[in-house]
């Protein structure tokens, strides 16, 4: 249920702010040691909530309803894996921005995100419960 609500929040955020951009949701990042056997390693690979091409830069997005601090490390790993993901080879020279979306403010997470250059977007739709 939490994953579904996170997906809804993400999709509404993309629709509100990035609807005209090229984007992918639930994006597998990285590469298995043996690409022909990648299906066997899907559990070990990492999945970003979204990758968006926006005005000459790449946005890697993670959405959390609770415990947003857990996403900080995830985003940092996603950034490293982005640069070895064959699907995105065209964009390997582009700057990458990391974005954490959460419907509620967590001051400690906001502070750490600021220190690490991660955009902490506290956002929810007007009708969000």
Legacy VTK file of the C-alpha trace (Angstrom):
# vtk DataFile Version 3.0
C-alpha trace
ASCII
DATASET POLYDATA
POINTS 129 float
0.000 0.000 0.000
2.819 2.432 0.845
4.522 1.786 -2.503
1.255 2.464 -4.320
0.755 5.760 -2.486
4.364 6.757 -3.182
3.776 6.024 -6.878
0.633 8.149 -6.837
2.509 11.025 -5.197
5.342 10.706 -7.717
3.013 10.575 -10.712
1.119 13.633 -9.543
4.388 15.500 -8.915
5.621 14.669 -12.429
2.265 15.695 -13.879
2.391 19.005 -12.003
6.018 19.975 -12.681
7.486 17.841 -15.491
4.655 16.654 -17.722
6.340 17.971 -20.882
9.698 16.291 -20.167
11.078 12.913 -21.170
10.906 10.664 -18.117
10.917 7.075 -16.918
9.410 5.724 -13.712
10.544 2.686 -11.743
13.943 2.736 -13.405
16.457 -0.068 -12.960
19.950 1.373 -12.545
23.239 -0.449 -12.813
24.155 -3.517 -14.766
24.424 -7.153 -13.795
27.877 -8.734 -14.134
26.508 -10.865 -16.950
23.845 -8.948 -18.928
22.502 -12.149 -20.501
21.551 -13.302 -17.001
20.316 -9.917 -15.746
16.827 -11.260 -15.053
18.285 -13.474 -12.329
19.880 -10.478 -10.604
16.965 -8.055 -10.601
16.678 -8.218 -6.830
20.290 -7.043 -6.476
19.860 -4.156 -8.895
18.601 -0.779 -7.696
15.376 0.901 -8.778
14.952 4.688 -8.782
11.412 6.026 -8.640
12.038 8.276 -11.657
14.657 9.634 -14.026
13.736 12.864 -15.820
15.518 14.699 -18.634
15.037 18.390 -17.871
16.693 21.409 -19.502
20.112 19.852 -20.070
20.286 17.945 -16.807
19.131 14.644 -15.380
16.880 14.487 -12.328
16.932 11.283 -10.306
13.898 11.194 -8.036
13.003 9.182 -4.957
9.663 9.507 -3.179
9.085 8.683 0.496
5.920 8.973 2.534
7.716 8.275 5.811
11.338 8.049 6.953
12.645 10.279 4.168
16.187 10.110 5.559
16.441 6.554 4.214
16.320 7.947 0.676
19.519 10.002 1.019
21.846 7.025 0.653
19.629 5.513 -2.015
19.862 8.657 -4.131
23.641 8.800 -3.801
23.895 5.183 -4.972
21.495 5.852 -7.856
23.703 8.698 -9.042
26.752 6.416 -9.168
24.799 3.672 -10.926
23.311 6.092 -13.454
26.766 6.533 -15.000
27.128 2.793 -15.690
23.568 2.095 -16.841
23.773 1.360 -20.589
20.254 2.667 -21.193
21.405 6.183 -20.218
24.793 6.244 -21.978
23.627 9.203 -24.093
23.281 11.253 -20.876
26.448 10.201 -19.015
28.052 13.630 -19.609
25.016 15.546 -18.339
24.861 16.974 -14.805
22.716 14.974 -12.395
20.506 16.444 -9.687
19.036 14.315 -6.922
15.506 15.012 -5.691
13.727 13.624 -2.642
9.967 14.152 -2.573
8.097 13.824 0.709
4.680 15.148 1.748
5.907 16.215 5.193
8.905 18.147 6.457
11.614 16.417 8.445
14.111 19.033 9.639
17.061 16.670 10.037
16.544 15.224 6.568
16.240 18.732 5.130
19.533 19.724 6.762
21.414 16.661 5.502
19.956 17.059 2.013
21.109 20.671 1.973
24.629 19.632 3.007
24.759 16.977 0.269
23.217 19.080 -2.500
20.042 16.992 -2.667
16.818 18.837 -3.408
14.320 18.051 -0.637
10.919 18.853 -2.083
8.227 18.860 0.595
5.197 18.644 -1.640
1.753 17.156 -1.697
-1.278 17.749 -3.884
-3.994 19.959 -2.431
-6.334 17.005 -1.943
-3.677 14.767 -0.363
-4.699 13.122 2.919
LINES 1 130
129 0 1 2 3 4 5 6 7 8 9 10 11 12 13 14 15 16 17 18 19 20 21 22 23 24 25 26 27 28 29 30 31 32 33 34 35 36 37 38 39 40 41 42 43 44 45 46 47 48 49 50 51 52 53 54 55 56 57 58 59 60 61 62 63 64 65 66 67 68 69 70 71 72 73 74 75 76 77 78 79 80 81 82 83 84 85 86 87 88 89 90 91 92 93 94 95 96 97 98 99 100 101 102 103 104 105 106 107 108 109 110 111 112 113 114 115 116 117 118 119 120 121 122 123 124 125 126 127 128
